[in-house]
């Protein structure tokens, strides 16, 4: 069963430097973030072995949120081989996220 990867300053670059990664910047108190959470888990399962599906808790990892210019959550960034290739702000459908990931694979 696939599982998303919790990112920290220690593993962020290691994970996002290879292949395609979708990184969800979220916080426990954020309503739209809670709406997106089950979608993230489903995507982690569906894209296992193809793309890294990741989450960053902005309450715990404020340095990462600042580094990547996160101003509102949820913000989802898409990284390919260490380069940010796109980002989406706010909740979106599972299909919208899946289409975006597939466009970079």
N, C-alpha and C positions, 0 to 999 in steps of 0.2 A: 504494500500500500504506500503510495507516494505521500510525502509530507513536505510542507513548505519549509524553507530554511530561515531561521531567525538570524538576522544579520547584526553584527556588532562591528566596531572599528577594527577589531582584530581579524575578522574573516571577510569583511566586505569586498575588498579588492581581490582576494583569492577566489571568491565565488564568482564575482561579476567579470573577471578577466577572461573567462573561458566560455565561449558559446553565447547563448541568448539568456538573459535574466529579466524577469519581471519583478520589480521591487515595490511593495506596497508600504508606504509610510502611513502609519495609523496611530491611534491612541485608544485606550480602553473606554474613555468617556465620550468618544465621538460616535454619534448615532449612525451616520452614513458608513463609517468604518465597520460598524457591527453588521450592517447590511451586506457589505462586500465580503466579510470574513468567510462565510460558507462557500462563496464562489471561489475564493483563493484556494481553499482546501480542495475543492473539486478540480481546479486547474492543476494543482500540484500532483494529483493522481493522474490526470489525463496526459500531462506533459512530462511525466517521469522519464528520465533518460534522454529527453529532447531539449528541455529548457529548465532553467532554475527558477522556481517560483519562491519568492522571498518576502519577508516582512521585516519592517523596522518599527519598533515601538518608539515613537518620538518622545514619549515621557522619559524613557530609560536611555535613549541614545540621542540626546539633544545635539551633540557634536555632529553626528551624521546628518541630521535634519538641517543644521546650519550650513554644513559643507555643500549640500546639494540644493540649497536655496528653497527648501520646503516652507511655504508660507501658509498653506491651508491643507487640511487633510480631509479625506484621503487624497494623497497624490501618489500616482503610480508612475514610476519611471521604467523605461525599457532600455536595457544595456546590452550591447553586442560587442563582445571581445574588449570590454573595458571602456567603451565609448557610449555615452548616453545618446540614443537614437530617437527617442520620442518620450513624451509624458502625457498623462491624462490626469485631470483634477476632478475629484468628485466621484460619486458612485456611478457605475456603468453596468451594462448587462454582461453576463458570462460570455455571450457570443462576441461582444465588442472587444473584450480582453483577449479571447481566443484568436480572433481575426488578427489583432495587432501582433500577438506572439507569432502566429504563423507567417505573417508578412516579413519577419526577420529571420526565420529558420532557413 
